[in-house]
């Protein structure tokens, strides 16, 4: 399965290194852990993020 989302920023996403007390910054870490593959593409007006998940439950 491929999940695609878009937003209006053109900042290239990168996984953060949150401390144990941080309440934010884990989204891409979760995507990276669960997805078979993920990435982003700059598009007119922002960027498109995508993640591919395998049907067998394995990253």
Secondary structure, DSSP 8 states (H G I E B T S, - for coil): -EEEEEES-----------TT-SS--HHHHHHHH-SEEEEEEETTEEEEEEE--TTS--
